[in-house]
Amino acid sequence: MTCYVGILDGADDVWGVRIPDLPGCRGGGASPDEAVADAALATREWTEIRIAKRLPIPSPRTLAGLLRSGEIDCISGGSAVVIG
């Protein structure tokens, strides 16, 4: 199973997860757990659509690679989560 790093952010009852390696792939929910579950579903659907269209699936980057790229803003409260 391929796992991607998602970036979780939010507060109170509005949470979101974006998957930087899968453009446009996002999940959301009223709690961090709901947002991660929704992002996992979105990741499966995103890859299924790509497979059906015979398009390439991007390889996941490592957490270290995403941190080096500056895509995870820990200072502003962004957190990394594993989506797979």
C-alpha positions as CSV (number, residue, x, y, z in Angstrom):
1,M,0.0,0.0,0.0
2,T,1.3,3.4,-0.9
3,C,1.0,6.1,1.8
4,Y,1.1,9.8,1.2
5,V,1.8,12.6,3.7
6,G,-1.2,14.9,4.3
7,I,-1.1,18.3,5.8
8,L,-3.7,18.8,8.5
9,D,-4.8,22.2,9.7
10,G,-7.8,23.8,11.2
11,A,-9.5,24.7,14.5
12,D,-12.6,24.1,16.5
13,D,-15.0,22.3,14.1
14,V,-13.4,23.1,10.7
15,W,-10.5,20.9,9.7
16,G,-8.8,20.1,6.4
17,V,-6.2,17.9,5.0
18,R,-4.4,18.4,1.7
19,I,-2.2,15.9,-0.1
20,P,0.6,17.9,-1.7
21,D,1.7,15.1,-4.0
22,L,-1.8,14.7,-5.4
23,P,-2.9,18.0,-6.9
24,G,-6.4,19.0,-5.9
25,C,-6.8,16.1,-3.5
26,R,-8.2,17.3,-0.2
27,G,-10.4,16.1,2.7
28,G,-12.3,17.9,5.4
29,G,-14.4,17.4,8.5
30,A,-15.6,18.7,11.8
31,S,-12.6,17.0,13.7
32,P,-9.1,16.0,12.8
33,D,-10.2,12.4,12.6
34,E,-13.0,13.2,10.2
35,A,-10.7,15.2,8.0
36,V,-8.1,12.5,7.8
37,A,-10.8,9.8,7.0
38,D,-12.2,12.1,4.3
39,A,-8.7,12.6,2.9
40,A,-8.1,8.9,2.8
41,L,-11.3,8.4,0.8
42,A,-10.4,11.3,-1.5
43,T,-6.9,9.8,-2.0
44,R,-8.4,6.5,-3.1
45,E,-10.9,8.2,-5.4
46,W,-8.2,10.5,-6.9
47,T,-5.9,7.5,-7.7
48,E,-8.8,5.4,-9.1
49,I,-9.7,8.2,-11.5
50,R,-6.1,8.5,-12.6
51,I,-5.9,4.7,-13.2
52,A,-9.1,4.7,-15.1
53,K,-7.8,7.5,-17.4
54,R,-4.4,5.7,-17.7
55,L,-2.6,8.7,-16.2
56,P,0.5,8.4,-14.0
57,I,0.2,8.3,-10.2
58,P,2.8,10.6,-8.5
59,S,5.2,8.9,-6.2
60,P,4.8,10.0,-2.6
61,R,7.5,12.3,-1.1
62,T,8.9,11.7,2.3
63,L,8.0,13.7,5.3
64,A,11.6,15.1,5.3
65,G,11.3,16.1,1.7
66,L,8.0,17.9,2.4
67,L,9.6,19.7,5.4
68,R,12.6,20.8,3.3
69,S,10.2,22.1,0.6
70,G,8.5,24.3,3.1
71,E,5.0,22.8,2.3
72,I,4.4,22.0,6.0
73,D,4.2,25.2,8.0
74,C,4.6,23.9,11.5
75,I,4.8,27.5,13.0
76,S,1.3,28.2,11.8
77,G,0.0,25.0,13.2
78,G,0.2,22.6,10.2
79,S,0.7,19.0,11.1
80,A,1.7,16.0,9.0
81,V,-0.5,12.9,8.8
82,V,-0.1,9.6,7.0
83,I,-2.8,8.9,4.4
84,G,-2.9,5.5,3.0
